[in-house]
Amino acid sequence: MYTRTLDNQFIFVVVRGDMQMSEAKLRNLVGDVHAATADEISKAGAAAGYASPVGLKNALIVVDDLIPQSPNLAAGANETGYHLLNTNCGRDYSPEVVAD
């Protein structure tokens, strides 16, 4: 979870658990970012450690290009202690950006 420096836009990045996100690639896509603060995470409707793009408010959702091809993933439920099963990109949330 990041915040774009230019306009304070909350950015939620979705990658599979077996992948690693590149901050350099993210910056190339959306501009300069910094790690989201606890307050920024909470305002977006997420819960650190249990976050997902499902149901977020005012968030730019960026997904790795493997996510739309990966059905029925586990994700956080945006509530401490809970997870969602069988989440699907396009059905449960809509990304604004899909990229490598």
Backbone as a printed PyTorch tensor [residue, N CA C, xyz], in Angstrom:
tensor([[[  0.8410,  -1.1560,   0.0000],
         [  0.0000,   0.0000,   0.0000],
         [  0.8950,   1.2300,   0.0000]],

        [[  0.5870,   2.1280,  -0.8990],
         [  1.4000,   3.3100,  -1.1190],
         [  0.5100,   4.5440,  -1.2280]],

        [[  1.1490,   5.6900,  -1.1560],
         [  0.4850,   6.9580,  -1.4120],
         [  1.3170,   7.7110,  -2.4340]],

        [[  0.6440,   8.2030,  -3.4890],
         [  1.3410,   8.9740,  -4.5090],
         [  1.6720,  10.3450,  -3.9230]],

        [[  2.9060,  10.7460,  -4.0490],
         [  3.3870,  11.9970,  -3.4610],
         [  2.7210,  13.2200,  -4.0800]],

        [[  2.5050,  13.2090,  -5.3710],
         [  1.9610,  14.3640,  -6.0960],
         [  0.5980,  14.8060,  -5.5830]],

        [[ -0.3090,  13.8400,  -5.3560],
         [ -1.6980,  14.1940,  -5.0220],
         [ -2.2700,  13.4320,  -3.8230]],

        [[ -1.4280,  12.7210,  -3.0970],
         [ -1.8480,  11.9360,  -1.9220],
         [ -2.8700,  10.8500,  -2.2530]],

        [[ -2.8610,  10.3650,  -3.4980],
         [ -3.7550,   9.2750,  -3.9040],
         [ -3.2870,   7.9700,  -3.2640]],

        [[ -4.2000,   7.2780,  -2.5710],
         [ -3.8910,   5.9710,  -1.9870],
         [ -3.8040,   4.9570,  -3.1190]],

        [[ -2.7550,   4.1560,  -3.1240],
         [ -2.5330,   3.1620,  -4.1780],
         [ -2.4160,   1.7920,  -3.5390]],

        [[ -3.2570,   0.8880,  -4.0120],
         [ -3.2240,  -0.4900,  -3.5240],
         [ -2.6970,  -1.3710,  -4.6510]],

        [[ -1.6080,  -2.0520,  -4.3910],
         [ -0.9640,  -2.9030,  -5.3920],
         [ -1.2740,  -4.3590,  -5.0790]],

        [[ -1.7000,  -5.0950,  -6.0970],
         [ -2.0330,  -6.5080,  -5.9220],
         [ -1.0240,  -7.3560,  -6.7000]],

        [[ -0.3130,  -8.2010,  -5.9750],
         [  0.5710,  -9.1950,  -6.5780],
         [  0.3010, -10.5290,  -5.9000]],

        [[  0.5590, -11.6060,  -6.6190],
         [  0.4130, -12.9210,  -5.9980],
         [  1.4510, -13.0800,  -4.8970]],

        [[  1.1450, -13.9250,  -3.9360],
         [  2.0410, -14.1350,  -2.8050],
         [  3.3900, -14.7210,  -3.1750]],

        [[  3.4790, -15.3560,  -4.3410],
         [  4.7520, -15.9360,  -4.7690],
         [  5.5510, -14.9710,  -5.6420]],

        [[  5.0860, -13.7440,  -5.7680],
         [  5.7540, -12.7390,  -6.5920],
         [  6.2340, -11.5970,  -5.7020]],

        [[  7.1100, -10.7710,  -6.2460],
         [  7.6130,  -9.6130,  -5.5210],
         [  7.3750,  -8.3620,  -6.3640]],

        [[  6.8890,  -7.3020,  -5.7290],
         [  6.6090,  -6.0720,  -6.4330],
         [  7.8820,  -5.2480,  -6.6030]],

        [[  7.9940,  -4.5780,  -7.7300],
         [  9.1100,  -3.6810,  -7.9920],
         [  8.6460,  -2.2430,  -7.7940]],

        [[  9.2220,  -1.5530,  -6.8050],
         [  8.8580,  -0.1510,  -6.5870],
         [  9.2550,   0.7050,  -7.7800]],

        [[ 10.3240,   0.3610,  -8.4620],
         [ 10.7410,   1.1220,  -9.6440],
         [  9.6700,   1.0300, -10.7350]],

        [[  9.1320,  -0.1550, -10.9560],
         [  8.0690,  -0.3160, -11.9580],
         [  6.8100,   0.4320, -11.5360]],

        [[  6.4920,   0.3980, -10.2430],
         [  5.3260,   1.1300,  -9.7560],
         [  5.5010,   2.6240,  -9.9990]],

        [[  6.6660,   3.1670,  -9.6840],
         [  6.9220,   4.5940,  -9.9050],
         [  6.8100,   4.9570, -11.3800]],

        [[  7.2630,   4.0660, -12.2570],
         [  7.1350,   4.3240, -13.6980],
         [  5.6720,   4.3890, -14.1230]],

        [[  4.8170,   3.6400, -13.4560],
         [  3.3890,   3.6200, -13.7970],
         [  2.6070,   4.7970, -13.2180]],

        [[  2.8800,   5.1350, -11.9490],
         [  2.0070,   6.0910, -11.2590],
         [  2.7070,   7.3420, -10.7480]],

        [[  4.0160,   7.3980, -10.8260],
         [  4.7570,   8.5380, -10.2950],
         [  5.3670,   8.2120,  -8.9440]],

        [[  5.9600,   9.2360,  -8.3270],
         [  6.6520,   9.0560,  -7.0630],
         [  5.6750,   8.6420,  -5.9640]],

        [[  6.0600,   7.6660,  -5.1560],
         [  5.2080,   7.1440,  -4.0850],
         [  6.0120,   6.9750,  -2.8040]],

        [[  5.2900,   6.8710,  -1.7020],
         [  5.8950,   6.4760,  -0.4300],
         [  4.9650,   5.4560,   0.2190]],

        [[  5.5050,   4.6970,   1.1430],
         [  4.6880,   3.6990,   1.8430],
         [  3.5460,   4.4170,   2.5550]],

        [[  2.3560,   3.8580,   2.4460],
         [  1.1800,   4.4590,   3.0850],
         [  1.3170,   4.3970,   4.5980]],

        [[  0.8400,   5.4280,   5.2590],
         [  0.8490,   5.4600,   6.7220],
         [ -0.3510,   4.6730,   7.2440]],

        [[ -0.3320,   4.3730,   8.5190],
         [ -1.4500,   3.6590,   9.1460],
         [ -2.7490,   4.4400,   8.9740]],

        [[ -2.6860,   5.7540,   9.0780],
         [ -3.8760,   6.5860,   8.9150],
         [ -4.3990,   6.5290,   7.4730]],

        [[ -3.4930,   6.5910,   6.5030],
         [ -3.9010,   6.5160,   5.0920],
         [ -4.5250,   5.1590,   4.7720]],

        [[ -3.9680,   4.1150,   5.3360],
         [ -4.5030,   2.7680,   5.1340],
         [ -5.9060,   2.6670,   5.7110]],

        [[ -6.0710,   3.1410,   6.9110],
         [ -7.3780,   3.1060,   7.5760],
         [ -8.4270,   3.9330,   6.8320]],

        [[ -8.0580,   5.1230,   6.3700],
         [ -8.9930,   5.9860,   5.6400],
         [ -9.4900,   5.3340,   4.3470]],

        [[ -8.6500,   4.4870,   3.7470],
         [ -9.0480,   3.8050,   2.5110],
         [ -9.9580,   2.6100,   2.7820]],

        [[-10.0930,   2.2360,   4.0510],
         [-10.9430,   1.1060,   4.3970],
         [-10.2060,  -0.2070,   4.5050]],

        [[ -8.8860,  -0.1600,   4.5610],
         [ -8.0830,  -1.3770,   4.6460],
         [ -7.6000,  -1.5900,   6.0810]],

        [[ -7.1160,  -2.7890,   6.3360],
         [ -6.5220,  -3.1240,   7.6330],
         [ -5.1490,  -3.7300,   7.3740]],

        [[ -4.1190,  -3.0900,   7.8740],
         [ -2.7580,  -3.5810,   7.6480],
         [ -2.6450,  -5.0380,   8.0770]],

        [[ -2.0590,  -5.8530,   7.2200],
         [ -1.9170,  -7.2740,   7.4910],
         [ -3.1030,  -8.1050,   7.0340]],

        [[ -4.2100,  -7.4430,   6.7620],
         [ -5.4360,  -8.1320,   6.3240],
         [ -6.1060,  -7.3550,   5.1980]],

        [[ -5.3200,  -6.6920,   4.3850],
         [ -5.8550,  -5.8010,   3.3580],
         [ -6.0940,  -6.5250,   2.0390]],

        [[ -7.0340,  -5.9960,   1.2860],
         [ -7.2850,  -6.4380,  -0.0820],
         [ -7.9110,  -5.2780,  -0.8340]],

        [[ -8.0060,  -5.3790,  -2.1500],
         [ -8.6340,  -4.3070,  -2.9170],
         [-10.1590,  -4.3320,  -2.8460]],

        [[-10.7190,  -5.3660,  -2.2720],
         [-12.1780,  -5.5300,  -2.2240],
         [-12.7900,  -4.4950,  -1.2830]],

        [[-13.6020,  -3.6040,  -1.8320],
         [-14.3330,  -2.6390,  -1.0290],
         [-13.5590,  -1.4060,  -0.6070]],

        [[-12.3950,  -1.1630,  -1.1650],
         [-11.6400,   0.0270,  -0.7820],
         [-12.3200,   1.2950,  -1.2720]],

        [[-12.0670,   2.4080,  -0.5520],
         [-12.6220,   3.7060,  -0.9020],
         [-11.5210,   4.6120,  -1.4430]],

        [[-11.7930,   5.2700,  -2.5510],
         [-10.8680,   6.2670,  -3.1150],
         [ -9.4590,   5.7290,  -3.2890]],

        [[ -9.3490,   4.5280,  -3.8230],
         [ -8.0450,   3.9040,  -4.0210],
         [ -7.7910,   3.6640,  -5.5080]],

        [[ -6.5590,   3.8810,  -5.9120],
         [ -6.1160,   3.5010,  -7.2410],
         [ -5.6030,   2.0740,  -7.1150]],

        [[ -6.2700,   1.1460,  -7.7830],
         [ -5.9010,  -0.2680,  -7.6740],
         [ -5.0330,  -0.6440,  -8.8700]],

        [[ -3.8240,  -1.1020,  -8.5670],
         [ -2.8510,  -1.5160,  -9.5740],
         [ -2.6260,  -3.0090,  -9.3800]],

        [[ -2.8390,  -3.8060, -10.4410],
         [ -2.6330,  -5.2470, -10.3110],
         [ -1.5670,  -5.7370, -11.2840]],

        [[ -0.8040,  -6.7030, -10.8310],
         [  0.1620,  -7.3720, -11.6970],
         [ -0.6020,  -8.0980, -12.7980]],

        [[ -0.0100,  -8.1720, -13.9740],
         [ -0.7210,  -8.7610, -15.1090],
         [ -1.0440, -10.2450, -14.9460]],

        [[ -0.4810, -10.9130, -13.9410],
         [ -0.8350, -12.3090, -13.6800],
         [ -2.1320, -12.4430, -12.8760]],

        [[ -2.5400, -11.3810, -12.1920],
         [ -3.7070, -11.4580, -11.3170],
         [ -4.9950, -11.7640, -12.0790]],

        [[ -5.2940, -11.0970, -13.1910],
         [ -6.5400, -11.4270, -13.8980],
         [ -6.5780, -12.8710, -14.4260]],

        [[ -5.4130, -13.4720, -14.5670],
         [ -5.3240, -14.8520, -15.0540],
         [ -5.2940, -15.8720, -13.9150]],

        [[ -5.3700, -15.4050, -12.6870],
         [ -5.2440, -16.2760, -11.5080],
         [ -6.5580, -16.2690, -10.7300]],

        [[ -7.4090, -17.2490, -10.9680],
         [ -8.7200, -17.2530, -10.3060],
         [ -8.6680, -17.7420,  -8.8550]],

        [[ -9.6720, -17.3240,  -8.1150],
         [ -9.9310, -17.8510,  -6.7690],
         [ -8.7520, -17.7130,  -5.8110]],

        [[ -8.2630, -16.4890,  -5.6830],
         [ -7.1440, -16.2060,  -4.7910],
         [ -7.6260, -15.8930,  -3.3830]],

        [[ -6.7640, -16.0910,  -2.4100],
         [ -7.0380, -15.6590,  -1.0360],
         [ -6.5960, -14.2120,  -0.9070]],

        [[ -7.3170, -13.4560,  -0.1000],
         [ -6.9880, -12.0420,   0.1150],
         [ -7.4340, -11.6430,   1.5070]],

        [[ -6.9260, -10.5340,   1.9730],
         [ -7.3830, -10.0040,   3.2440],
         [ -8.8360,  -9.5650,   3.1340]],

        [[ -9.5060,  -9.4810,   4.2680],
         [-10.9170,  -9.0660,   4.2960],
         [-11.0740,  -7.6230,   4.7490]],

        [[ -9.9440,  -6.9000,   4.8770],
         [ -9.9560,  -5.5230,   5.3780],
         [-10.5480,  -5.4400,   6.7760]],

        [[-10.3980,  -6.5280,   7.5070],
         [-10.8110,  -6.6020,   8.8990],
         [ -9.8030,  -7.5000,   9.6170]],

        [[ -9.2430,  -6.9980,  10.6960],
         [ -8.2000,  -7.7230,  11.4090],
         [ -8.6680,  -9.1300,  11.7940]],

        [[ -7.8380, -10.1130,  11.4270],
         [ -8.1100, -11.4990,  11.7620],
         [ -8.8890, -12.2750,  10.7220]],

        [[ -9.2510, -11.6290,   9.6110],
         [-10.1000, -12.3000,   8.6200],
         [ -9.5050, -12.2200,   7.2210]],

        [[ -9.7860, -13.2570,   6.4430],
         [ -9.3760, -13.3250,   5.0400],
         [-10.5650, -13.7290,   4.1780]],

        [[-10.4620, -13.4130,   2.9130],
         [-11.4660, -13.8290,   1.9270],
         [-10.8700, -14.9400,   1.0740]],

        [[-11.6850, -15.8970,   0.6990],
         [-11.2580, -16.9520,  -0.2190],
         [-11.9610, -16.7650,  -1.5520]],

        [[-11.3230, -17.2420,  -2.5970],
         [-11.9050, -17.2410,  -3.9430],
         [-12.1950, -15.8400,  -4.4770]],

        [[-11.2830, -14.8900,  -4.2210],
         [-11.4560, -13.5520,  -4.7920],
         [-10.9620, -13.5510,  -6.2350]],

        [[-11.6530, -12.7850,  -7.0570],
         [-11.3250, -12.7190,  -8.4770],
         [-11.3250, -11.2810,  -8.9600]],

        [[-10.2420, -10.9300,  -9.6410],
         [-10.1110,  -9.6240, -10.2720],
         [-11.1820,  -9.5160, -11.3510]],

        [[-11.8660,  -8.3910, -11.4000],
         [-12.9320,  -8.1860, -12.3770],
         [-14.3020,  -8.4960, -11.8110]],

        [[-14.3910,  -9.4460, -10.9310],
         [-15.6600,  -9.7760, -10.2900],
         [-15.7730,  -9.0970,  -8.9260]],

        [[-14.7240,  -9.1890,  -8.1240],
         [-14.7680,  -8.6850,  -6.7520],
         [-14.1880,  -7.2690,  -6.6120]],

        [[-13.4000,  -6.8680,  -7.5630],
         [-12.8380,  -5.5120,  -7.6130],
         [-12.3720,  -5.2350,  -9.0340]],

        [[-12.2770,  -3.9610,  -9.3700],
         [-11.8820,  -3.5570, -10.7120],
         [-10.6170,  -2.7120, -10.6460]],

        [[ -9.5470,  -3.1920, -11.2350],
         [ -8.3080,  -2.4130, -11.2170],
         [ -8.3480,  -1.2740, -12.2320]],

        [[ -7.6700,  -0.1840, -11.9000],
         [ -7.4890,   0.9030, -12.8580],
         [ -6.2730,   0.6670, -13.7490]],

        [[ -5.3110,  -0.0740, -13.2210],
         [ -4.0700,  -0.3430, -13.9470],
         [ -3.7370,  -1.8250, -13.8440]],

        [[ -3.4590,  -2.4410, -14.9840],
         [ -2.9560,  -3.8140, -15.0390],
         [ -1.6200,  -3.7520, -15.7740]],

        [[ -0.5470,  -4.1780, -15.1250],
         [  0.7820,  -4.0730, -15.7320],
         [  1.7260,  -5.0600, -15.0810]],

        [[  2.8750,  -5.2630, -15.7220],
         [  3.9380,  -6.1030, -15.1570],
         [  4.6340,  -5.3180, -14.0690]]])
